[in-house]
Amino acid sequence: MVQGRFFGGVLIGGALLLSGCSKAVPPAPTPQEALALRPADPRIASLYESACKACHAVAGTGAPLVHDHAAWDPRWKQGLPVLVDHVLQGYRGMPAGGQCLTCTPQDHQALIRFLADQPEPKP
Ligand code: HEC
């Protein structure tokens, strides 16, 4: 009897832990954190700061906030080519090219990876 309850507890605890894991989304950055985030690559960082940042680092602009997984994960699931396309064509509140006229498609990929907080693929 005592042993049965012990195992029941372990099972429920384990199940909670597992469901917690699959749903765990890192918390969104605070407004100050969002403003301070910067891509590691200096070239990408300067493109980011002259274009995407004005909307994507400011809460309330309608743009998914930089590194906010709750906002980005469903969009990321569309796949990078679709996302690049949406930036190039413009998408709802976002102007075509995301206001980066000098960005190459590779730049846009790197910028989107940074915004969505998705690591670069292994070379
Ligand atoms: C003028 C404001 C503005 C600028 C500048 C801007 N964006 Fe956006 N972006 C938005 C808004 C608003 C949305 C959300 C559109 C919606 O879903 O309603 C968005 C959405 C996105 C999405 C998601 C598209 C999808 O399919 O869900 C990506 C990717 C993106 N932006 C990338 C970028 C990149 C990269 C830059 C810089 C080169 C950039 N944005 C610059 C406003 C902006």
Backbone and ligand atoms as CSV (ligand in chain L), in Angstrom:
chain,resi,resn,atom,element,x,y,z
A,1,MET,N,N,0.841,-1.205,0.000
A,1,MET,CA,C,0.000,0.000,0.000
A,1,MET,C,C,0.874,1.254,0.000
A,2,VAL,N,N,1.768,1.304,0.971
A,2,VAL,CA,C,2.654,2.472,1.051
A,2,VAL,C,C,3.486,2.571,-0.227
A,3,GLN,N,N,3.944,1.368,-0.682
A,3,GLN,CA,C,4.778,1.355,-1.878
A,3,GLN,C,C,3.977,1.837,-3.105
A,4,GLY,N,N,2.701,1.402,-3.198
A,4,GLY,CA,C,1.851,1.810,-4.319
A,4,GLY,C,C,1.721,3.326,-4.384
A,5,ARG,N,N,1.527,3.925,-3.246
A,5,ARG,CA,C,1.365,5.383,-3.248
A,5,ARG,C,C,2.663,6.062,-3.665
A,6,PHE,N,N,3.751,5.462,-3.219
A,6,PHE,CA,C,5.049,6.045,-3.577
A,6,PHE,C,C,5.217,6.050,-5.101
A,7,PHE,N,N,4.907,4.879,-5.719
A,7,PHE,CA,C,5.085,4.810,-7.180
A,7,PHE,C,C,4.121,5.737,-7.907
A,8,GLY,N,N,2.883,5.832,-7.353
A,8,GLY,CA,C,1.912,6.754,-7.953
A,8,GLY,C,C,2.485,8.167,-7.975
A,9,GLY,N,N,3.073,8.547,-6.857
A,9,GLY,CA,C,3.649,9.888,-6.768
A,9,GLY,C,C,4.753,10.078,-7.785
A,10,VAL,N,N,5.593,9.071,-7.928
A,10,VAL,CA,C,6.699,9.183,-8.879
A,10,VAL,C,C,6.152,9.329,-10.298
A,11,LEU,N,N,5.103,8.533,-10.614
A,11,LEU,CA,C,4.540,8.602,-11.968
A,11,LEU,C,C,3.947,9.974,-12.255
A,12,ILE,N,N,3.168,10.483,-11.295
A,12,ILE,CA,C,2.528,11.786,-11.525
A,12,ILE,C,C,3.609,12.863,-11.631
A,13,GLY,N,N,4.589,12.785,-10.736
A,13,GLY,CA,C,5.680,13.750,-10.784
A,13,GLY,C,C,6.372,13.704,-12.136
A,14,GLY,N,N,6.654,12.500,-12.624
A,14,GLY,CA,C,7.332,12.341,-13.912
A,14,GLY,C,C,6.502,12.904,-15.045
A,15,ALA,N,N,5.183,12.637,-15.006
A,15,ALA,CA,C,4.317,13.118,-16.071
A,15,ALA,C,C,4.294,14.648,-16.080
A,16,LEU,N,N,4.228,15.263,-14.904
A,16,LEU,CA,C,4.218,16.723,-14.827
A,16,LEU,C,C,5.505,17.285,-15.404
A,17,LEU,N,N,6.605,16.644,-15.057
A,17,LEU,CA,C,7.904,17.091,-15.512
A,17,LEU,C,C,7.970,17.042,-17.036
A,18,LEU,N,N,7.477,15.914,-17.611
A,18,LEU,CA,C,7.528,15.747,-19.065
A,18,LEU,C,C,6.648,16.778,-19.766
A,19,SER,N,N,5.407,16.956,-19.277
A,19,SER,CA,C,4.516,17.891,-19.961
A,19,SER,C,C,5.082,19.304,-19.794
A,20,GLY,N,N,5.697,19.568,-18.640
A,20,GLY,CA,C,6.322,20.866,-18.427
A,20,GLY,C,C,7.404,21.100,-19.461
A,21,CYS,N,N,8.191,20.081,-19.750
A,21,CYS,CA,C,9.295,20.214,-20.687
A,21,CYS,C,C,8.814,20.545,-22.089
A,22,SER,N,N,7.801,19.795,-22.562
A,22,SER,CA,C,7.405,19.981,-23.946
A,22,SER,C,C,6.743,21.337,-24.148
A,23,LYS,N,N,6.223,21.934,-23.079
A,23,LYS,CA,C,5.536,23.216,-23.250
A,23,LYS,C,C,6.411,24.393,-22.835
A,24,ALA,N,N,7.556,24.095,-22.228
A,24,ALA,CA,C,8.341,25.191,-21.663
A,24,ALA,C,C,8.789,26.149,-22.760
A,25,VAL,N,N,8.360,27.377,-22.669
A,25,VAL,CA,C,8.779,28.405,-23.610
A,25,VAL,C,C,9.546,29.427,-22.788
A,26,PRO,N,N,10.753,29.785,-23.200
A,26,PRO,CA,C,11.492,30.770,-22.411
A,26,PRO,C,C,10.686,32.063,-22.326
A,27,PRO,N,N,10.787,32.785,-21.219
A,27,PRO,CA,C,10.013,34.020,-21.081
A,27,PRO,C,C,10.452,35.060,-22.101
A,28,ALA,N,N,9.518,35.923,-22.490
A,28,ALA,CA,C,9.842,36.993,-23.436
A,28,ALA,C,C,10.820,37.961,-22.776
A,29,PRO,N,N,11.680,38.598,-23.563
A,29,PRO,CA,C,12.579,39.590,-22.961
A,29,PRO,C,C,11.775,40.779,-22.431
A,30,THR,N,N,12.288,41.448,-21.412
A,30,THR,CA,C,11.660,42.686,-20.945
A,30,THR,C,C,11.927,43.759,-22.006
A,31,PRO,N,N,11.196,44.878,-21.981
A,31,PRO,CA,C,11.445,45.934,-22.975
A,31,PRO,C,C,12.914,46.385,-22.991
A,32,GLN,N,N,13.542,46.463,-21.819
A,32,GLN,CA,C,14.956,46.879,-21.773
A,32,GLN,C,C,15.844,45.818,-22.399
A,33,GLU,N,N,15.566,44.546,-22.069
A,33,GLU,CA,C,16.361,43.448,-22.646
A,33,GLU,C,C,16.209,43.432,-24.163
A,34,ALA,N,N,14.974,43.623,-24.647
A,34,ALA,CA,C,14.736,43.578,-26.091
A,34,ALA,C,C,15.548,44.664,-26.797
A,35,LEU,N,N,15.602,45.851,-26.208
A,35,LEU,CA,C,16.350,46.948,-26.827
A,35,LEU,C,C,17.851,46.686,-26.828
A,36,ALA,N,N,18.320,45.918,-25.833
A,36,ALA,CA,C,19.759,45.692,-25.696
A,36,ALA,C,C,20.257,44.524,-26.550
A,37,LEU,N,N,19.348,43.686,-27.052
A,37,LEU,CA,C,19.781,42.518,-27.832
A,37,LEU,C,C,20.398,42.954,-29.155
A,38,ARG,N,N,21.455,42.225,-29.588
A,38,ARG,CA,C,22.210,42.625,-30.772
A,38,ARG,C,C,22.791,41.368,-31.414
A,39,PRO,N,N,22.695,41.226,-32.738
A,39,PRO,CA,C,23.332,40.058,-33.368
A,39,PRO,C,C,24.840,40.072,-33.128
A,40,ALA,N,N,25.448,38.880,-33.036
A,40,ALA,CA,C,26.877,38.786,-32.734
A,40,ALA,C,C,27.724,39.305,-33.902
A,41,ASP,N,N,27.307,38.997,-35.129
A,41,ASP,CA,C,28.062,39.424,-36.313
A,41,ASP,C,C,27.909,40.941,-36.495
A,42,PRO,N,N,29.020,41.696,-36.550
A,42,PRO,CA,C,28.913,43.159,-36.592
A,42,PRO,C,C,28.170,43.690,-37.821
A,43,ARG,N,N,28.342,43.032,-38.970
A,43,ARG,CA,C,27.653,43.494,-40.180
A,43,ARG,C,C,26.140,43.298,-40.037
A,44,ILE,N,N,25.749,42.107,-39.594
A,44,ILE,CA,C,24.326,41.805,-39.399
A,44,ILE,C,C,23.751,42.729,-38.322
A,45,ALA,N,N,24.569,43.004,-37.298
A,45,ALA,CA,C,24.102,43.881,-36.220
A,45,ALA,C,C,23.806,45.280,-36.751
A,46,SER,N,N,24.652,45.789,-37.664
A,46,SER,CA,C,24.389,47.145,-38.145
A,46,SER,C,C,23.165,47.165,-39.056
A,47,LEU,N,N,22.957,46.102,-39.840
A,47,LEU,CA,C,21.735,46.021,-40.653
A,47,LEU,C,C,20.506,45.968,-39.740
A,48,TYR,N,N,20.617,45.151,-38.712
A,48,TYR,CA,C,19.514,44.999,-37.758
A,48,TYR,C,C,19.175,46.341,-37.134
A,49,GLU,N,N,20.209,47.056,-36.703
A,49,GLU,CA,C,19.963,48.306,-35.987
A,49,GLU,C,C,19.434,49.405,-36.893
A,50,SER,N,N,19.757,49.341,-38.191
A,50,SER,CA,C,19.228,50.390,-39.061
A,50,SER,C,C,17.874,50.011,-39.660
A,51,ALA,N,N,17.422,48.762,-39.478
A,51,ALA,CA,C,16.142,48.377,-40.091
A,51,ALA,C,C,15.190,47.707,-39.088
A,52,CYS,N,N,15.394,46.440,-38.862
A,52,CYS,CA,C,14.426,45.618,-38.119
A,52,CYS,C,C,14.177,46.106,-36.692
A,53,LYS,N,N,15.201,46.653,-36.070
A,53,LYS,CA,C,15.120,46.938,-34.639
A,53,LYS,C,C,14.010,47.930,-34.287
A,54,ALA,N,N,13.796,48.930,-35.150
A,54,ALA,CA,C,12.813,49.976,-34.857
A,54,ALA,C,C,11.446,49.378,-34.542
A,55,CYS,N,N,11.109,48.261,-35.187
A,55,CYS,CA,C,9.815,47.629,-34.930
A,55,CYS,C,C,9.957,46.403,-34.037
A,56,HIS,N,N,10.957,45.556,-34.330
A,56,HIS,CA,C,11.008,44.244,-33.663
A,56,HIS,C,C,11.607,44.285,-32.261
A,57,ALA,N,N,12.172,45.421,-31.836
A,57,ALA,CA,C,12.685,45.491,-30.464
A,57,ALA,C,C,11.777,46.348,-29.593
A,58,VAL,N,N,10.632,46.767,-30.157
A,58,VAL,CA,C,9.746,47.665,-29.413
A,58,VAL,C,C,8.378,47.005,-29.262
A,59,ALA,N,N,8.017,46.719,-28.019
A,59,ALA,CA,C,6.726,46.078,-27.764
A,59,ALA,C,C,5.609,47.036,-28.187
A,60,GLY,N,N,4.520,46.481,-28.710
A,60,GLY,CA,C,3.367,47.302,-29.052
A,60,GLY,C,C,3.380,47.803,-30.491
A,61,THR,N,N,4.399,47.449,-31.289
A,61,THR,CA,C,4.426,47.875,-32.694
A,61,THR,C,C,3.659,46.880,-33.567
A,62,GLY,N,N,3.246,45.750,-32.972
A,62,GLY,CA,C,2.578,44.722,-33.761
A,62,GLY,C,C,3.567,43.718,-34.325
A,63,ALA,N,N,4.855,44.043,-34.261
A,63,ALA,CA,C,5.884,43.126,-34.754
A,63,ALA,C,C,6.240,42.129,-33.646
A,64,PRO,N,N,6.424,40.833,-34.010
A,64,PRO,CA,C,6.861,39.881,-32.986
A,64,PRO,C,C,8.179,40.334,-32.371
A,65,LEU,N,N,8.211,40.406,-31.047
A,65,LEU,CA,C,9.365,40.957,-30.335
A,65,LEU,C,C,10.580,40.034,-30.474
A,66,VAL,N,N,11.744,40.642,-30.669
A,66,VAL,CA,C,12.997,39.895,-30.800
A,66,VAL,C,C,13.158,38.903,-29.628
A,67,HIS,N,N,13.514,37.666,-29.948
A,67,HIS,CA,C,13.749,36.590,-28.966
A,67,HIS,C,C,12.514,36.181,-28.167
A,68,ASP,N,N,11.329,36.614,-28.563
A,68,ASP,CA,C,10.116,36.188,-27.853
A,68,ASP,C,C,9.623,34.887,-28.498
A,69,HIS,N,N,9.976,33.773,-27.858
A,69,HIS,CA,C,9.657,32.474,-28.455
A,69,HIS,C,C,8.166,32.247,-28.623
A,70,ALA,N,N,7.364,32.758,-27.697
A,70,ALA,CA,C,5.916,32.553,-27.811
A,70,ALA,C,C,5.410,33.194,-29.102
A,71,ALA,N,N,5.992,34.315,-29.488
A,71,ALA,CA,C,5.573,35.000,-30.714
A,71,ALA,C,C,6.231,34.397,-31.952
A,72,TRP,N,N,7.470,33.929,-31.806
A,72,TRP,CA,C,8.227,33.491,-32.986
A,72,TRP,C,C,8.069,32.016,-33.317
A,73,ASP,N,N,7.923,31.150,-32.313
A,73,ASP,CA,C,7.944,29.712,-32.615
A,73,ASP,C,C,6.892,29.307,-33.655
A,74,PRO,N,N,5.632,29.793,-33.528
A,74,PRO,CA,C,4.639,29.403,-34.553
A,74,PRO,C,C,5.016,29.936,-35.934
A,75,ARG,N,N,5.635,31.107,-35.986
A,75,ARG,CA,C,6.034,31.672,-37.283
A,75,ARG,C,C,7.224,30.892,-37.850
A,76,TRP,N,N,8.164,30.537,-36.961
A,76,TRP,CA,C,9.356,29.794,-37.373
A,76,TRP,C,C,8.963,28.465,-38.023
A,77,LYS,N,N,7.861,27.868,-37.558
A,77,LYS,CA,C,7.407,26.571,-38.096
A,77,LYS,C,C,7.042,26.656,-39.573
A,78,GLN,N,N,6.777,27.859,-40.085
A,78,GLN,CA,C,6.475,28.001,-41.514
A,78,GLN,C,C,7.688,27.668,-42.362
A,79,GLY,N,N,8.865,27.718,-41.769
A,79,GLY,CA,C,10.105,27.456,-42.502
A,79,GLY,C,C,10.761,28.765,-42.917
A,80,LEU,N,N,12.092,28.737,-42.914
A,80,LEU,CA,C,12.862,29.949,-43.213
A,80,LEU,C,C,12.561,30.523,-44.601
A,81,PRO,N,N,12.441,29.688,-45.669
A,81,PRO,CA,C,12.176,30.266,-46.996
A,81,PRO,C,C,10.877,31.082,-47.026
A,82,VAL,N,N,9.839,30.608,-46.335
A,82,VAL,CA,C,8.561,31.344,-46.303
A,82,VAL,C,C,8.757,32.671,-45.568
A,83,LEU,N,N,9.493,32.629,-44.482
A,83,LEU,CA,C,9.710,33.852,-43.697
A,83,LEU,C,C,10.502,34.881,-44.511
A,84,VAL,N,N,11.554,34.414,-45.197
A,84,VAL,CA,C,12.344,35.325,-46.029
A,84,VAL,C,C,11.434,35.952,-47.083
A,85,ASP,N,N,10.593,35.129,-47.690
A,85,ASP,CA,C,9.653,35.604,-48.691
A,85,ASP,C,C,8.732,36.689,-48.126
A,86,HIS,N,N,8.228,36.444,-46.919
A,86,HIS,CA,C,7.317,37.415,-46.299
A,86,HIS,C,C,8.026,38.748,-46.059
A,87,VAL,N,N,9.286,38.681,-45.671
A,87,VAL,CA,C,10.012,39.932,-45.446
A,87,VAL,C,C,10.211,40.647,-46.792
A,88,LEU,N,N,10.646,39.905,-47.806
A,88,LEU,CA,C,10.927,40.525,-49.097
A,88,LEU,C,C,9.672,41.150,-49.715
A,89,GLN,N,N,8.546,40.442,-49.628
A,89,GLN,CA,C,7.301,40.928,-50.243
A,89,GLN,C,C,6.607,41.972,-49.368
A,90,GLY,N,N,6.925,41.980,-48.081
A,90,GLY,CA,C,6.136,42.742,-47.120
A,90,GLY,C,C,5.055,41.834,-46.582
A,91,TYR,N,N,4.665,42.057,-45.351
A,91,TYR,CA,C,3.722,41.134,-44.730
A,91,TYR,C,C,2.876,41.903,-43.734
A,92,ARG,N,N,1.582,42.040,-44.029
A,92,ARG,CA,C,0.658,42.806,-43.163
A,92,ARG,C,C,1.296,44.132,-42.749
A,93,GLY,N,N,1.616,44.293,-41.435
A,93,GLY,CA,C,2.155,45.584,-40.984
A,93,GLY,C,C,3.606,45.832,-41.371
A,94,MET,N,N,4.249,44.857,-42.014
A,94,MET,CA,C,5.682,45.025,-42.285
A,94,MET,C,C,5.916,45.468,-43.721
A,95,PRO,N,N,6.675,46.546,-43.902
A,95,PRO,CA,C,6.952,47.009,-45.268
A,95,PRO,C,C,7.868,46.036,-46.000
A,96,ALA,N,N,7.800,46.028,-47.336
A,96,ALA,CA,C,8.620,45.124,-48.144
A,96,ALA,C,C,10.090,45.317,-47.821
A,97,GLY,N,N,10.783,44.205,-47.655
A,97,GLY,CA,C,12.214,44.256,-47.355
A,97,GLY,C,C,12.500,44.557,-45.893
A,98,GLY,N,N,11.467,44.782,-45.103
A,98,GLY,CA,C,11.674,45.101,-43.685
A,98,GLY,C,C,12.509,46.363,-43.532
A,99,GLN,N,N,12.387,47.256,-44.508
A,99,GLN,CA,C,13.128,48.526,-44.515
A,99,GLN,C,C,14.634,48.330,-44.629
A,100,CYS,N,N,15.060,47.189,-45.172
A,100,CYS,CA,C,16.491,47.003,-45.415
A,100,CYS,C,C,16.702,46.832,-46.905
A,101,LEU,N,N,17.088,47.927,-47.560
A,101,LEU,CA,C,17.232,47.889,-49.016
A,101,LEU,C,C,18.519,47.200,-49.426
A,102,THR,N,N,19.519,47.208,-48.557
A,102,THR,CA,C,20.809,46.633,-48.929
A,102,THR,C,C,20.949,45.182,-48.483
A,103,CYS,N,N,19.957,44.636,-47.787
A,103,CYS,CA,C,20.054,43.253,-47.301
A,103,CYS,C,C,19.998,42.253,-48.460
A,104,THR,N,N,20.896,41.289,-48.454
A,104,THR,CA,C,20.820,40.163,-49.382
A,104,THR,C,C,19.889,39.117,-48.769
A,105,PRO,N,N,19.464,38.112,-49.561
A,105,PRO,CA,C,18.648,37.035,-48.970
A,105,PRO,C,C,19.358,36.357,-47.783
A,106,GLN,N,N,20.694,36.221,-47.871
A,106,GLN,CA,C,21.452,35.630,-46.756
A,106,GLN,C,C,21.375,36.516,-45.515
A,107,ASP,N,N,21.449,37.826,-45.729
A,107,ASP,CA,C,21.334,38.752,-44.596
A,107,ASP,C,C,19.971,38.576,-43.934
A,108,HIS,N,N,18.942,38.501,-44.783
A,108,HIS,CA,C,17.596,38.354,-44.227
A,108,HIS,C,C,17.477,37.060,-43.426
A,109,GLN,N,N,18.078,35.983,-43.946
A,109,GLN,CA,C,18.043,34.720,-43.191
A,109,GLN,C,C,18.694,34.887,-41.829
A,110,ALA,N,N,19.875,35.526,-41.817
A,110,ALA,CA,C,20.590,35.699,-40.551
A,110,ALA,C,C,19.782,36.584,-39.599
A,111,LEU,N,N,19.151,37.620,-40.143
A,111,LEU,CA,C,18.360,38.525,-39.307
A,111,LEU,C,C,17.141,37.796,-38.722
A,112,ILE,N,N,16.515,36.977,-39.542
A,112,ILE,CA,C,15.333,36.247,-39.055
A,112,ILE,C,C,15.749,35.232,-37.992
A,113,ARG,N,N,16.866,34.537,-38.223
A,113,ARG,CA,C,17.356,33.602,-37.197
A,113,ARG,C,C,17.602,34.326,-35.882
A,114,PHE,N,N,18.186,35.501,-35.984
A,114,PHE,CA,C,18.450,36.276,-34.773
A,114,PHE,C,C,17.132,36.671,-34.103
A,115,LEU,N,N,16.198,37.214,-34.878
A,115,LEU,CA,C,14.921,37.654,-34.296
A,115,LEU,C,C,14.218,36.494,-33.601
A,116,ALA,N,N,14.195,35.338,-34.271
A,116,ALA,CA,C,13.470,34.182,-33.734
A,116,ALA,C,C,14.300,33.409,-32.717
A,117,ASP,N,N,15.547,33.838,-32.487
A,117,ASP,CA,C,16.443,33.172,-31.543
A,117,ASP,C,C,16.639,31.703,-31.923
A,118,GLN,N,N,16.941,31.485,-33.220
A,118,GLN,CA,C,17.204,30.137,-33.725
A,118,GLN,C,C,18.664,30.068,-34.133
A,119,PRO,N,N,19.396,29.054,-33.642
A,119,PRO,CA,C,20.833,28.993,-33.906
A,119,PRO,C,C,21.148,28.823,-35.388
A,120,GLU,N,N,22.300,29.327,-35.800
A,120,GLU,CA,C,22.793,29.097,-37.161
A,120,GLU,C,C,22.981,27.600,-37.358
A,121,PRO,N,N,22.716,27.077,-38.574
A,121,PRO,CA,C,22.950,25.646,-38.803
A,121,PRO,C,C,24.443,25.360,-38.733
A,122,LYS,N,N,24.802,24.126,-38.330
A,122,LYS,CA,C,26.229,23.745,-38.256
A,122,LYS,C,C,26.820,23.738,-39.669
A,123,PRO,N,N,27.997,24.317,-39.864
A,123,PRO,CA,C,28.584,24.343,-41.202
A,123,PRO,C,C,28.965,22.934,-41.671
L,1,HEC,C1,C,8.069,49.132,-39.868
L,1,HEC,C2,C,8.125,48.057,-38.907
L,1,HEC,C3,C,8.932,46.810,-39.254
L,1,HEC,C4,C,10.241,46.718,-39.675
L,1,HEC,C5,C,11.226,47.840,-39.948
L,1,HEC,C6,C,10.522,45.300,-39.793
L,1,HEC,N1,N,9.425,44.547,-39.465
L,1,HEC,FE1,FE,9.275,42.529,-39.493
L,1,HEC,N2,N,7.331,42.649,-38.940
L,1,HEC,C7,C,6.659,43.816,-38.630
L,1,HEC,C8,C,5.296,43.517,-38.233
L,1,HEC,C9,C,4.239,44.504,-37.796
L,1,HEC,C10,C,5.181,42.095,-38.321
L,1,HEC,C11,C,3.952,41.255,-38.002
L,1,HEC,C12,C,3.029,41.139,-39.198
L,1,HEC,C13,C,1.794,40.362,-38.793
L,1,HEC,O1,O,1.901,39.141,-38.629
L,1,HEC,O2,O,0.751,40.997,-38.635
L,1,HEC,C14,C,6.472,41.599,-38.769
L,1,HEC,C15,C,6.747,40.258,-38.983
L,1,HEC,C16,C,7.983,39.766,-39.360
L,1,HEC,C17,C,8.262,38.384,-39.635
L,1,HEC,C18,C,7.269,37.228,-39.537
L,1,HEC,C19,C,6.555,36.988,-40.856
L,1,HEC,C20,C,5.620,35.795,-40.742
L,1,HEC,O3,O,5.459,35.106,-41.745
L,1,HEC,O4,O,5.055,35.556,-39.678
L,1,HEC,C21,C,9.591,38.295,-39.978
L,1,HEC,C22,C,10.349,37.036,-40.349
L,1,HEC,C23,C,10.124,39.630,-39.922
L,1,HEC,N3,N,9.125,40.506,-39.550
L,1,HEC,C24,C,11.435,39.947,-40.176
L,1,HEC,C25,C,11.943,41.236,-40.244
L,1,HEC,C26,C,13.312,41.566,-40.584
L,1,HEC,C27,C,14.398,40.541,-40.876
L,1,HEC,C28,C,13.400,42.920,-40.572
L,1,HEC,C29,C,14.630,43.777,-40.868
L,1,HEC,C30,C,15.297,43.548,-42.142
L,1,HEC,C31,C,12.085,43.439,-40.239
L,1,HEC,N4,N,11.236,42.405,-40.042
L,1,HEC,C32,C,11.762,44.797,-40.161
L,1,HEC,C33,C,7.157,45.103,-38.698
L,1,HEC,C34,C,8.431,45.440,-39.115
